[in-house]
Amino acid sequence: MAANRRIAILGAGKIGESLLAGLLSSGWRKPADIVVTGRREERLAELKERHGVDGTLDNASAVAGVGLIVIAVKPQDFDVLLGEVGGLITPEQTVLSVAAAIPTSQIEARLTNGVPVVRAMPNAPALVHEGIAGLCAGAHAGDEHLDLAEEVLTHLGAVARVPETYMDAVTAVSGSGPAYFALLAEAMIEAGILLGLGRETSTQLVVQTMLGTAKLLRDEKMHPVELREAVTSPGGTTIRAIRELEQAGVRAAFLNAIQAAMERSRELAAGEQ
């Protein structure tokens, strides 16, 4: 087995396991090609039973001889992890970080000089392989490293390549985005209950409507304006509702909210608490 086919996933959390499941279910990698690290033996035993992959508590042994190292630990565990493995990773290997708010320069500073680093910002729907990840290259990463990272991340959903300066915007739009849609769903479900629908029925109506709308926008390539106009008949129910939303300043609120999220992402990247 070629060394460059081997992958180490450092961090056995939700994103780490989702990536593992995606790589295996597609047949792109076999269990023998992947090693996972974690902090608890019970968790590693769980992953072994569920996916057939070897796990270890030792990050240093996991990175030896693999082609790709995926860093999937929480940002607060980053310094400790790179302290353990930073000097062991070689320029022949590729590092893919999915840790939020950590710039590639910060990672590169803790690695041997010349190691290619690719940074990604996946989002929560990655857990059901319907996510989207922003992807950017560090100082030593070329197209071949981005291609490898993209091939890996397509097992969690879609990928959008951006310059690193826009990763905070990606965080604000798609990283935090599921929370905005969840808040909208929550409000619409409550509205259905206010109108007399049962919670279960209201939830089903809202969630399926969100899913179907997303598929129309993605799969049928409908523009949001086109879809909205198709549903909005003259003098009807939808235009009455849209007027209320516009008068409440919903559009401006989203612009301001997403800009605030981007500013907070920049603060976190700069190390501010």
KEPAZA-539262 format. One line per field, with one value per residue (C-alpha): residue number from 1; residue in three letters; x, y, z. Coordinates in Angstrom, 3 decimals, padded with zeros to 6 digits. Each point is the difference from the previous one (the first is absolute). Layout:
REM residues N
pos (NUM;...) .
code (Ala;...) .
x (X;...) .
y (Y;...) .
z (Z;...) .
***
This chain:
REM residues 273
pos (1;2;3;4;5;6;7;8;9;10;11;12;13;14;15;16;17;18;19;20;21;22;23;24;25;26;27;28;29;30;31;32;33;34;35;36;37;38;39;40;41;42;43;44;45;46;47;48;49;50;51;52;53;54;55;56;57;58;59;60;61;62;63;64;65;66;67;68;69;70;71;72;73;74;75;76;77;78;79;80;81;82;83;84;85;86;87;88;89;90;91;92;93;94;95;96;97;98;99;100;101;102;103;104;105;106;107;108;109;110;111;112;113;114;115;116;117;118;119;120;121;122;123;124;125;126;127;128;129;130;131;132;133;134;135;136;137;138;139;140;141;142;143;144;145;146;147;148;149;150;151;152;153;154;155;156;157;158;159;160;161;162;163;164;165;166;167;168;169;170;171;172;173;174;175;176;177;178;179;180;181;182;183;184;185;186;187;188;189;190;191;192;193;194;195;196;197;198;199;200;201;202;203;204;205;206;207;208;209;210;211;212;213;214;215;216;217;218;219;220;221;222;223;224;225;226;227;228;229;230;231;232;233;234;235;236;237;238;239;240;241;242;243;244;245;246;247;248;249;250;251;252;253;254;255;256;257;258;259;260;261;262;263;264;265;266;267;268;269;270;271;272;273) .
code (Met;Ala;Ala;Asn;Arg;Arg;Ile;Ala;Ile;Leu;Gly;Ala;Gly;Lys;Ile;Gly;Glu;Ser;Leu;Leu;Ala;Gly;Leu;Leu;Ser;Ser;Gly;Trp;Arg;Lys;Pro;Ala;Asp;Ile;Val;Val;Thr;Gly;Arg;Arg;Glu;Glu;Arg;Leu;Ala;Glu;Leu;Lys;Glu;Arg;His;Gly;Val;Asp;Gly;Thr;Leu;Asp;Asn;Ala;Ser;Ala;Val;Ala;Gly;Val;Gly;Leu;Ile;Val;Ile;Ala;Val;Lys;Pro;Gln;Asp;Phe;Asp;Val;Leu;Leu;Gly;Glu;Val;Gly;Gly;Leu;Ile;Thr;Pro;Glu;Gln;Thr;Val;Leu;Ser;Val;Ala;Ala;Ala;Ile;Pro;Thr;Ser;Gln;Ile;Glu;Ala;Arg;Leu;Thr;Asn;Gly;Val;Pro;Val;Val;Arg;Ala;Met;Pro;Asn;Ala;Pro;Ala;Leu;Val;His;Glu;Gly;Ile;Ala;Gly;Leu;Cys;Ala;Gly;Ala;His;Ala;Gly;Asp;Glu;His;Leu;Asp;Leu;Ala;Glu;Glu;Val;Leu;Thr;His;Leu;Gly;Ala;Val;Ala;Arg;Val;Pro;Glu;Thr;Tyr;Met;Asp;Ala;Val;Thr;Ala;Val;Ser;Gly;Ser;Gly;Pro;Ala;Tyr;Phe;Ala;Leu;Leu;Ala;Glu;Ala;Met;Ile;Glu;Ala;Gly;Ile;Leu;Leu;Gly;Leu;Gly;Arg;Glu;Thr;Ser;Thr;Gln;Leu;Val;Val;Gln;Thr;Met;Leu;Gly;Thr;Ala;Lys;Leu;Leu;Arg;Asp;Glu;Lys;Met;His;Pro;Val;Glu;Leu;Arg;Glu;Ala;Val;Thr;Ser;Pro;Gly;Gly;Thr;Thr;Ile;Arg;Ala;Ile;Arg;Glu;Leu;Glu;Gln;Ala;Gly;Val;Arg;Ala;Ala;Phe;Leu;Asn;Ala;Ile;Gln;Ala;Ala;Met;Glu;Arg;Ser;Arg;Glu;Leu;Ala;Ala;Gly;Glu;Gln) .
x (000.000;001.462;000.773;-001.641;-003.384;000.042;-001.930;000.257;-003.047;001.146;-003.114;-002.823;-002.855;-003.118;001.743;002.840;-002.440;-002.157;003.062;001.026;-003.483;-000.100;003.414;-000.897;-003.618;001.044;002.741;002.595;002.041;-000.016;000.113;003.656;000.870;-001.163;001.153;-001.979;001.174;-001.985;000.374;-002.043;000.465;-003.798;-000.555;002.681;-001.494;-003.387;001.463;001.805;-003.258;-002.047;002.454;002.766;002.796;002.963;000.163;002.709;000.457;003.456;-000.153;003.730;-000.222;-003.126;001.722;002.985;000.024;-003.463;-000.624;-002.729;-000.455;-003.453;-000.055;-003.537;000.522;-001.697;001.874;000.838;001.851;002.022;003.141;000.393;-000.497;002.511;002.433;-000.151;000.168;001.159;003.661;-000.818;-001.963;002.058;-000.444;-000.890;-003.196;-003.088;-001.780;-003.733;-001.389;-003.736;000.417;-001.992;001.702;003.629;001.874;002.442;002.886;-000.648;000.141;003.089;001.858;-000.247;001.084;003.251;000.689;-001.571;-002.866;-003.076;-003.031;-003.567;-002.722;-003.697;-003.124;-002.657;-003.471;-002.470;-001.796;003.330;-001.314;-002.591;002.413;-001.918;002.408;002.089;003.564;001.967;003.538;003.221;003.711;002.840;003.387;001.452;-003.141;-000.426;-002.834;000.798;-000.458;-003.252;-001.199;000.699;-001.758;-002.981;-000.220;-000.140;-002.548;-002.391;-000.860;-001.626;-001.820;001.053;003.196;000.592;003.599;000.694;003.083;000.723;-000.978;-003.618;-000.068;-001.561;-002.801;-000.454;-000.207;-002.660;-002.115;000.200;001.818;-002.567;-002.704;-001.741;-000.820;-001.720;-002.155;-000.711;-001.156;-002.234;-001.401;-000.654;-001.919;-002.054;-000.855;-001.158;-002.107;-001.663;-000.788;-001.440;-002.305;-001.230;002.180;001.491;003.744;000.778;-002.005;001.401;003.560;-000.532;-001.456;002.869;002.926;-001.163;-000.714;003.558;001.489;-002.089;000.792;003.733;-000.237;-001.817;002.701;002.861;-001.191;-002.309;002.382;-002.909;001.001;-001.454;-001.849;-001.451;-001.245;-001.441;-001.828;-001.345;-001.624;-001.188;-003.244;-001.536;-002.041;000.534;001.119;003.743;000.337;-001.842;002.530;002.990;-001.141;-000.022;003.497;001.349;-001.619;001.589;003.405;000.772;002.277;002.053;000.133;001.600;002.560;000.933;000.009;002.288;002.375;000.119;000.817;002.858;001.421;-000.147;001.736;002.833;000.292;000.274;002.590;002.045;-000.090;-002.490;-002.334) .
y (000.000;003.335;002.323;002.952;-001.769;-000.073;002.644;000.994;001.709;001.751;000.512;-002.525;002.474;000.482;001.515;-002.535;-002.920;001.482;000.288;-003.538;-001.348;001.897;-001.227;-003.614;-000.108;001.323;-002.617;002.760;-001.392;-003.329;-000.272;-001.105;003.317;002.143;000.510;002.120;001.590;000.931;000.649;-002.930;-003.739;-000.522;002.426;-001.656;-003.451;001.363;001.203;-003.318;-001.903;002.356;000.603;-002.614;002.576;-000.036;002.718;001.243;002.472;000.782;002.801;-000.279;-003.646;000.764;002.583;-002.223;-001.040;001.272;002.135;002.222;001.245;001.376;002.164;-000.227;001.004;002.949;003.329;000.068;-003.347;001.169;001.195;-003.209;-002.136;001.917;-000.100;-003.799;-000.439;003.287;-000.972;-003.497;001.021;000.220;002.077;-003.244;-000.173;002.225;001.546;000.718;002.001;000.133;001.919;003.246;003.406;-001.234;001.653;-002.056;002.267;-000.958;-003.701;000.397;001.742;-003.223;-002.339;-000.845;002.605;-000.781;-002.227;000.589;001.084;000.221;001.510;-000.815;001.320;-002.735;000.451;-002.070;-001.712;-001.765;-002.444;-001.194;000.477;003.047;002.651;002.536;000.904;003.111;-000.995;002.018;-000.660;000.909;001.358;-003.370;-001.670;-000.327;-001.183;-003.671;000.517;001.917;-002.743;-002.667;001.995;000.630;-003.688;-000.807;002.687;-000.915;-003.004;002.478;002.028;002.847;002.081;003.678;001.198;003.528;002.100;-000.192;003.649;-001.087;-002.911;002.215;000.816;-003.728;-000.597;002.694;-001.173;-003.808;-000.876;001.829;-000.307;-003.122;001.938;002.730;-002.560;-001.797;003.297;000.624;-003.543;000.469;003.238;-001.527;-003.084;002.258;001.953;-003.228;-000.847;003.503;-000.699;-003.201;-002.668;-002.718;000.274;-003.191;001.069;003.530;-001.353;-002.400;002.775;002.409;-002.438;-001.627;003.430;001.130;-003.169;000.232;003.684;-000.686;-002.744;002.324;002.632;-002.507;-002.714;002.014;003.004;002.342;003.492;000.919;002.957;-002.274;-002.480;002.713;001.594;-003.393;-000.476;003.630;000.552;003.503;000.987;-003.418;-001.382;-000.065;003.682;000.950;-002.002;001.344;003.570;-000.719;-001.506;002.964;002.500;-001.868;000.493;-003.720;000.432;002.752;-002.059;-002.894;002.298;001.448;-003.384;-001.684;002.970;-000.191;-003.722;000.740;002.650;-002.463;-002.644;002.503;000.712;-003.724;-000.506;002.837;-001.799;002.325;-001.574) .
z (000.000;-001.067;002.905;-001.725;000.090;003.771;001.908;003.659;001.501;003.168;002.105;000.294;000.459;-002.130;-003.032;000.208;000.055;-002.783;-002.202;000.864;-000.817;-003.306;-001.143;000.797;-001.232;-003.409;-000.258;-000.575;002.878;001.855;003.817;-000.222;-001.711;002.933;003.568;002.472;003.233;003.076;003.698;001.339;-000.604;000.146;-002.859;-002.139;000.724;-001.081;-003.329;-000.514;000.510;-002.181;-002.859;000.320;000.245;002.344;002.621;002.315;002.844;-001.420;-002.590;-000.716;-001.118;-002.072;-002.239;-000.843;-003.660;-000.963;-003.076;001.448;003.562;000.823;003.117;001.377;003.636;001.690;-000.419;003.728;-000.353;-002.982;001.767;002.003;-003.122;-002.121;002.914;-000.241;-003.782;-001.550;-000.285;-001.326;-003.100;-003.211;-003.185;-001.833;002.068;-000.272;002.988;-000.259;002.933;000.634;003.277;000.013;000.095;-000.160;-002.910;-002.075;001.089;003.629;-000.926;-002.198;002.832;002.039;-002.826;-001.759;-002.695;-003.384;001.163;-002.217;002.049;-001.275;002.182;-000.222;001.688;-000.114;001.498;002.040;-002.947;-000.643;002.621;-002.559;-002.954;-001.253;001.272;-001.814;000.873;-000.860;-001.025;-000.214;-000.461;002.321;-001.114;-001.103;-001.389;-003.753;-002.218;000.648;003.752;-000.504;-002.367;002.630;002.732;-002.280;-000.867;003.707;000.858;-002.828;002.184;002.410;-002.674;-002.289;-000.028;-000.851;-000.505;001.212;000.821;003.727;000.502;-000.643;002.461;002.681;-002.450;-000.712;003.761;000.330;-002.941;-000.028;003.239;002.143;-002.687;001.347;003.192;-002.033;-001.818;003.287;001.543;-003.024;000.235;003.717;-000.659;-002.827;002.088;002.856;-002.510;-001.138;003.622;000.491;-002.954;001.650;-001.614;002.193;000.680;-001.916;-003.057;000.065;000.278;-002.910;-002.178;000.717;-000.208;-003.231;-001.520;000.860;-001.499;-003.175;-000.447;000.346;-002.643;-002.425;000.460;-000.310;-002.388;-002.270;000.117;000.769;001.067;003.432;-001.577;-002.683;002.607;002.219;-002.941;-001.109;003.421;000.344;-001.883;-000.314;003.027;001.602;003.328;-000.690;-000.967;003.201;002.011;-001.966;000.681;003.745;-000.186;-001.969;002.392;002.907;-001.634;-000.302;-003.025;001.676;003.206;-001.891;-001.630;003.386;001.756;-002.526;-000.006;003.828;-000.230;-002.397;002.333;002.903;-002.120;-000.668;003.736;000.770;-002.760;001.533;003.365;001.699;002.553) .
***
